[in-house]
Amino acid sequence: MKSHIEAVLREVSKGEISTEEALHRLKDYPYQDLDFVKIDHHRELRKGFPEIIYGLGKTTEQILRIAREILKKGSNLLITRVEPSVYEKLRKKLPKTIYNPLGKTVTLRQKKPVSGKGRIVVMTAGTSDIPVAEEAFVTCEILGNETERVYDVGVAGLHRLFGEFEKLKRARVIITVAGMEGALPSVVAGLVNVPIIAVPTSVGYGASFKGLAALLAMLNSCPGGVAVVNIDNGFGAAYLASLVNHLP
């Protein structure tokens, strides 16, 4: 915790922020307690991006109160897993927010984030995997990454993948989203020399066990360079991809 205070003081000494801004940042150190939630405003100092709201399971009022406090700090806002009915209520109070109905994300950008070093490609095996991919895509963008989509290029027709190969060669990190047997990350990892972050989805017939088959297949991937996140975790894949893309 001491290092966080020191980081703010260094910014003041370098003239990067004013004393008033430093005091504003440290006002709720180390967190803001709203009884039902403790908002970690200093996560932005540690991680480069403020606390992200997981919308599922929270009431609209809880989401709204957390979002308002994050926005008061001048930070960018990302809320994941927001159902359309919930967003309709949020939009009345936060009219400037942007909703992605496929990814079920809510965003509001107040400042330009630190840019990533390269491009992240988000790809899917099938159209049914797109909702998880859109969660990843929106997360990558709000975290400051140049991001590109490559959808419906799974192993059921590999010629579709080769038609997008130039986009893959330009990527610094690739997120592959696939259900069924989860084969796409292994195929892509054998073609490129950049990190692959694999996301198994719960898409598939009975023996896919709601994504477990894809998860195990990805964990057993033969080519090197594949990291695997949990089932349907587009957000987690994007956060990891962003950390990699912001490395020197």
Residue pairs with C-beta under 8 A, 6 or more apart in sequence:
1 29
1 30
4 29
4 30
4 42
4 45
4 46
5 26
5 29
7 45
8 17
8 22
8 25
8 26
8 45
9 22
11 17
11 22
12 18
12 19
12 22
17 25
24 73
25 41
25 42
25 45
25 73
28 39
28 41
29 41
29 42
30 40
30 42
31 38
31 39
31 40
31 41
31 42
32 38
32 39
32 41
32 69
34 65
34 66
34 69
36 62
37 62
37 65
37 66
39 51
39 66
39 69
39 70
40 51
41 50
41 51
41 69
41 70
41 73
41 75
43 49
43 50
43 51
44 50
44 73
44 75
48 113
48 114
48 143
48 246
49 76
49 113
49 142
49 143
50 70
50 73
50 75
50 76
50 77
51 66
51 70
52 78
52 79
52 80
52 139
52 235
53 63
53 66
53 67
53 70
53 77
53 78
53 79
53 80
54 79
54 80
54 81
55 63
55 79
55 80
55 81
55 82
55 83
55 86
55 104
55 106
56 80
56 81
56 82
58 66
60 86
60 89
60 90
63 79
63 82
63 86
63 90
64 90
64 93
64 94
67 77
67 79
67 90
67 94
68 94
70 77
71 77
71 94
71 108
71 110
74 110
74 111
75 110
75 111
76 107
76 108
76 109
76 110
76 111
76 113
76 142
77 97
77 106
77 107
77 108
77 109
77 110
78 105
78 106
78 107
78 138
78 139
78 142
79 90
79 105
79 106
79 107
80 104
80 105
80 135
80 139
80 235
81 104
82 90
82 99
82 104
82 105
82 106
83 104
84 99
84 101
84 104
87 97
87 99
87 106
90 97
90 106
91 97
91 99
94 106
94 108
96 108
97 106
97 107
97 108
98 106
98 107
98 108
99 105
99 106
100 106
100 107
100 134
100 135
100 138
102 130
102 131
102 134
103 131
103 132
103 133
103 134
103 135
103 136
103 137
103 138
103 234
104 131
104 135
105 134
105 135
105 138
105 139
107 138
107 142
109 142
112 144
113 142
113 143
113 144
114 144
114 246
115 144
115 145
115 146
116 143
116 144
116 145
116 146
116 172
116 242
116 245
116 246
117 172
117 245
117 246
117 247
117 248
118 146
118 171
118 172
118 173
118 245
119 145
119 146
119 147
119 148
119 170
119 171
119 172
120 140
120 145
120 146
120 147
120 148
120 171
120 172
120 173
120 174
120 175
120 238
120 241
120 242
120 245
121 147
121 148
121 149
121 150
121 167
121 168
121 170
121 171
121 173
121 174
121 175
122 133
122 136
122 137
122 140
122 147
122 148
122 149
122 150
122 174
122 175
122 177
122 238
123 133
123 149
123 150
123 151
123 153
123 164
123 168
123 174
123 175
123 176
123 177
123 184
123 188
124 130
124 132
124 133
124 150
124 151
124 152
124 153
124 154
124 176
124 177
124 178
124 184
125 152
125 153
125 154
125 155
125 156
125 176
125 177
125 178
125 179
125 180
125 182
125 183
125 184
126 152
126 154
126 156
126 178
126 179
126 180
126 203
127 151
127 152
128 179
128 201
128 203
129 177
129 178
129 179
129 201
129 203
130 151
132 177
132 199
132 201
132 232
132 233
132 234
133 149
133 151
133 175
133 177
133 199
133 234
134 234
135 234
135 235
135 238
136 175
136 177
136 199
136 234
136 235
136 237
136 238
136 241
137 147
137 149
137 234
137 238
138 238
139 234
139 235
139 238
139 239
139 242
140 147
140 175
140 238
140 241
140 242
141 147
143 238
143 239
143 242
144 242
144 246
145 241
145 242
145 245
148 167
148 171
150 164
150 167
150 168
152 160
153 160
153 161
153 163
153 164
153 184
154 160
154 161
154 178
154 180
154 183
154 184
155 181
155 183
155 184
155 187
158 187
161 187
161 188
165 191
168 174
168 188
168 191
168 192
169 192
171 192
171 194
172 194
172 244
172 245
173 194
173 195
173 197
173 241
173 244
173 245
174 188
174 192
174 194
174 195
174 196
174 197
175 196
175 197
175 198
175 199
175 234
175 237
175 238
175 241
176 184
176 185
176 188
176 196
176 197
176 198
176 199
177 184
177 199
177 201
177 234
177 237
178 184
178 185
178 198
178 199
178 200
178 201
178 214
178 218
179 200
179 201
179 202
179 203
179 204
179 208
179 211
179 214
180 203
180 204
180 205
180 208
180 213
180 214
181 204
181 208
181 213
181 214
181 217
182 198
182 200
182 213
182 214
182 215
182 216
182 217
182 218
183 217
184 198
185 196
185 198
185 218
185 221
185 226
185 228
186 217
186 218
186 221
186 222
186 223
186 226
188 196
189 196
189 221
189 223
189 224
189 225
189 226
190 222
190 223
193 225
194 225
195 225
195 227
195 241
195 244
196 225
196 226
196 227
197 226
197 227
197 228
197 229
197 237
197 240
197 241
198 218
198 221
198 226
198 227
198 228
198 229
198 237
199 228
199 229
199 232
199 233
199 234
199 237
200 211
200 212
200 214
200 215
200 217
200 218
200 228
200 230
200 231
200 232
201 211
201 214
201 231
201 232
202 208
202 210
202 211
202 231
202 232
203 211
204 210
204 211
204 213
204 214
207 213
208 214
210 231
211 231
211 232
212 231
214 231
215 228
215 230
215 231
218 226
218 228
219 228
221 228
227 240
229 236
229 237
229 240
230 236
